[in-house]
Amino acid sequence: MSISGNTFIEKFESYCPQWLAEAGDPVGLHIGTLNKEIETVMVTLDVRPEVVTEAIEKKVDLIIAKHPPIFRPAKRLDIDEPQTKMYADLLKNDIAVFAAHTNLDIIENGLNDWFCELLGIHETTYLTKTHTVPYKKLAVFVPVEHAAEMRTALGQAGAGTQGDYRNTSYSMIGTGRFTPVDGANPTIGELNQEERVQEAKIEVIFPETLERQVISAMLAAHPYEEPAFDLYTIDNLKKEYGLGRVGELDSPVSLAQFVVLIKEKFSLEGLRLVADDEEKEIKRVAICGGSGEKFYKDALAKKADVYITGDVYYHTAHDMEAEGLSVIDPGHHIEELCMPELVKLFNQWKKDYNWNVTFIQSEINTNPFKFR
């Protein structure tokens, strides 16, 4: 089936919500409208004039970009300038642009996790904490014959995720009592007569950020006119999120060997290295895509043998060197890994929800740097 841009972004935001982005990060819809049918979605790292030309030629309806195209406010809309003409071309051709930036870095199964998978980094945790989210518990009472359907609906809404487990819940069978009175339209029972029903009490937990969708799913799946449920905050459970990752290689390698691996995995002609000893043994690795130099002290605190990040500033490199931290700067453009990974994820959703949408990745190389 064909879908609207709003439907697609609603699903995308259940995976990569805007609230996870760093403060001031201009994520979300930048150009155009989502209130339209979409047939072709293109994923890109950067929105550049040549990328827009590609999108027009391929009849793209929506661009999902890692880097927000309007990162700083445009002071003029002079279409004689390529950058601002690009905005006009997008509007003329009804191409919407939606950006997921630091939220894509922070989420689980996001860009930094994809880096770790590519490089064989395991047992990961975040590099620096950004968000703490409390958990809530929902207890809902439903006729026994509807219990399985309710558990499925709650699981699909994201409830019942605990660590490496999904669809966790607890059920207890009891007797529900009620008397429908004038004005009621009961699913079970007669007006003004007490009714007794075998009911299951189903309990699930979820991050409070999912409250709206979990409650909506519960109400939609419940057969009763007036569902009975309890909702409360759990004091002993919270979910933490963070930028970057720190983890372990399967076995130690020399820094020089690890550099060769990174160049191979990211198809790099060259990279920048801050290190006194290239034969140093590497086992614990910290990584943060993009410009993550300001988090190097977190890499030190978490006892990383090497820190991988882009755009390292000259004087910061001196500080890193002085503190004995080996640093690999493969550049900012390695974030292009988001393109095939997002297309793969979107195609899985296409299969799951029977969407009639084509997902493609941009074929334009937007890296401004070349090595000679």
Phi, psi and omega in degrees: 000148175284156182226164176271161175300324179297320180297316180296314182292328175300317177293317180300319183284340173290335176269318186229075186291148180295330184296343179281346181293152176296152181304133178084356180282119187279066179277169178103199182286125180255322188218140173084202183227150174262355182275065182198160175286142178238141178241328181227126179241130179246136177257135179217156172283311183237148172258101181242163182307320181290331176291321178295318176302316177300316181297321178296314181297327183266008177055048180283140178262331185214133174252128170257118185243142173287318182261122179303129182291330178249073183286324173240147184303137175285128182277332179218151175250061180272106187282003170281349175264132185305320184295317181278331174299326178304318179296317180296319180297322178296316180293317180300325184260013176053046177254117178276151178231125180236131185247137171234111189249260182292336175295327176288335176285327189272323186301154171289143188059043176244199190300316182292330175290324178294324175301314182297319178300317182296323186263359179074037178260124187240175177051052188272154167223172180287158179279313180218129185290138180240327185217145171234125185240123176293157175259153174236160175238134175249129172241117183237142183253125188216146177307143186306321183290348178255003187295316182297317179298320180294316180299321178296315181297318180293320178296319179293335178277355177106359178283155175083022175262121179224106181059238181269014181246146179235157176059035176282144178197168175227138181232146176220137182263135178207190181250124175263139180234138177198158177232110176292136179244177183307133182101343180280156175229074191290141172291322180234137173100175181241152179302137174063022175233131179296138181237143175238131184226135172289117184237151173258133170266115183252125179246133176221155175244159180194155173297143185298341178293342179263007187304312185300313184286329178292315179295320178299318179294320179297314181295321181292328183270348186278134181281344186279151174293321180234083181298144174258129178203156175243145179220126180208160180276141178263126183279337188260012182217128177222157177247130181251146178233156178199162176277149176070173178219153173228132180199189188244142168281158179300321179211153182296146173223163175285156177302320180298318178295321181293323176300316178300318179299316181295317178300321180291311185294325182259007179053053184261140173280336181190167176208175178251140184232131172249109183193140174276328187226108182282351176265004177304141181281132182246126175226315182258125189236134171250143180215141174213114180295158180080217182258090186248023184300329184291350180261014185294331178291332174292323177297320176295315182297329180264017170059040175286142176280334180209148179238127179253120175198166184255168172059038181291128181284144185309308184287330175293324177299323175299317180295318178299315180298318181295330181269005173079020180265124173281136185226134174247122178250097181272003181096167182282333191286351177298346178294352176300346175303337180298332186294302180295327182291319178292319178300320177298316179296315181296323179292331175292318176297320179303317179291316183296322187251006177057047179278142173261070183226142176258129179248129181226163173247148179298143178259006181273130174276110184264008179291119182281350185257142175230147178255135180235000000 
